[in-house]
Amino acid sequence: MKPAPFDYVRAETLDEALDALSQAGDEARVIAGGQSLVPMLNMRLARPSVLVDITRLAELKRIEERKGSIVIGAGVRQVELERWAPLAKLLPLVNAMMPWVGHAQTRARGTICGSLAHADPSAELPLALLALQGRVHLRSRRKARVLPASDFFMGMMATAVAPGEMIEAVSFPVHAMGTGTAFHEVARRHGDFAIVACAAIARPDGRNRLAIGGVADTPQVTELPSPSDDGFDDALNEFAWALNARDDLHASARYRRDLVRKLGRRTVEEAIQCRS
Amino acid sequence: MPKLNRERRHAITFRLNGREVTAEAEGRMLLTDVLRHVVGATGTHVGCEHGVCGACTVQLDGEPVRACLMLAAQAEGADIRTVEGLEPAAGELSPLQAAFREHFALQCGFCTAGILMSLDALLTREPDASEEAIREHLSGHLCRCTGYAPIVKAALAAQARMKEETPENA
């Protein structure tokens, strides 16, 4: 349970980090808080030959409102966003989800963008990104690009980040007036991996968006009518089956589908109730 | 830009319980291993080594963190506090440590150092932390002896004692 040897580079500017990443190609990994990467290193599921530490880069430690979005730099720790005073007002869904992200002891070091880069199918932050239609800002030495959540997650723990590229920031659209959001999760123990996690957004036009984590290889999202409509239960049931739940150590596929149907309905109903 | 070559050891300097220490370590070494094997501070325990059990929890710049999920190289310049730093004076227990003893909040003691560091950070940051917040912080630790109830009791007792010792208008 010790990492295999690697060269460690402590970048002092973004350019240094990008240079180191471009030189090492797919042999390099970015490390920030390390709360997802270090377990992978310890278990030798990841064996990069170069680690590029971006935690000293002041320009990545910012949370700012820009053109109707909240832009969170790759150096921002989860605890910093959790304690960021405007969070409840500007991103109420993320605010509701933060206490479920790992434990206080991992949120103290883990970053928002690091959790996205790890792309665990049961993690809350990737689910938030998909539910809220957020965007991931990627940068390499040659170019910068911005990807919507739906193009970012490629599969279980697989993302669109290319060799030489790093996540520079993530942006979430600011909560819109008249919209309601809600979040529910079932896990064996608070802070454990979600068996099923549901995030819902209720819009003023009566349409609802439900995103589910913990079931498929990546978080999945669907549009649903009002829960009082006849078609709601059928649409939710169809979605629950389309997630292709599997049996595992933690829960059976049937239990997961049942949670999607019951918790999914409850989450949508709550989102509607808190529309403002 | 500092680069630590994998072939050799490098000097890493940080503050440990108020004292500056310099340790020679490979870039891949975890903070737990540098604390225990290089510095010789064995109060921090190592359990699962992948961030699940919480036994290795230390305070980094006042926040509770897993020492097994941190490269020692990342601690360069940091202020680290471990269970050895909890005693207010040699041979004297902190209110939290004393409460653990009074309330039988430990049996084998393997998880205790980590739990103390988490609860100490919580009670320092939030002197009025609710029982729910205490339990939430404990969810980041595994204890296979106590069933947690005595730990919660000890934390609440320590909280009351710490408040007595620092009156609000002090």
Chai-1 contact restraints between the chains, C-beta under 6 A:
chainA,res_idxA,chainB,res_idxB,connection_type,confidence,min_distance_angstrom,max_distance_angstrom,comment,restraint_id
A,M1,B,E49,contact,1.0,0.0,6.0,A-B,restraint_1
A,P3,B,R28,contact,1.0,0.0,6.0,A-B,restraint_2
A,P5,B,R6,contact,1.0,0.0,6.0,A-B,restraint_3
A,P5,B,R28,contact,1.0,0.0,6.0,A-B,restraint_4
A,F6,B,R6,contact,1.0,0.0,6.0,A-B,restraint_5
A,F6,B,R28,contact,1.0,0.0,6.0,A-B,restraint_6
A,D7,B,N5,contact,1.0,0.0,6.0,A-B,restraint_7
A,D7,B,R6,contact,1.0,0.0,6.0,A-B,restraint_8
A,Y8,B,L4,contact,1.0,0.0,6.0,A-B,restraint_9
A,Y8,B,G27,contact,1.0,0.0,6.0,A-B,restraint_10
A,Y8,B,A73,contact,1.0,0.0,6.0,A-B,restraint_11
A,V9,B,K3,contact,1.0,0.0,6.0,A-B,restraint_12
A,R10,B,P2,contact,1.0,0.0,6.0,A-B,restraint_13
A,A11,B,M1,contact,1.0,0.0,6.0,A-B,restraint_14
A,E12,B,M1,contact,1.0,0.0,6.0,A-B,restraint_15
A,E16,B,M1,contact,1.0,0.0,6.0,A-B,restraint_16
A,G34,B,L69,contact,1.0,0.0,6.0,A-B,restraint_17
A,Q35,B,L69,contact,1.0,0.0,6.0,A-B,restraint_18
A,V38,B,L69,contact,1.0,0.0,6.0,A-B,restraint_19
A,P39,B,H50,contact,1.0,0.0,6.0,A-B,restraint_20
A,P39,B,G51,contact,1.0,0.0,6.0,A-B,restraint_21
A,N42,B,E49,contact,1.0,0.0,6.0,A-B,restraint_22
A,N42,B,H50,contact,1.0,0.0,6.0,A-B,restraint_23
A,H103,B,S139,contact,1.0,0.0,6.0,A-B,restraint_24
A,H103,B,G140,contact,1.0,0.0,6.0,A-B,restraint_25
A,A104,B,H137,contact,1.0,0.0,6.0,A-B,restraint_26
A,A104,B,G140,contact,1.0,0.0,6.0,A-B,restraint_27
A,Q105,B,T57,contact,1.0,0.0,6.0,A-B,restraint_28
A,Q105,B,P64,contact,1.0,0.0,6.0,A-B,restraint_29
A,Q105,B,R66,contact,1.0,0.0,6.0,A-B,restraint_30
A,Q105,B,G140,contact,1.0,0.0,6.0,A-B,restraint_31
A,A108,B,E63,contact,1.0,0.0,6.0,A-B,restraint_32
A,A108,B,P64,contact,1.0,0.0,6.0,A-B,restraint_33
A,A108,B,V65,contact,1.0,0.0,6.0,A-B,restraint_34
A,R109,B,V65,contact,1.0,0.0,6.0,A-B,restraint_35
A,H190,B,S139,contact,1.0,0.0,6.0,A-B,restraint_36
A,G191,B,S139,contact,1.0,0.0,6.0,A-B,restraint_37
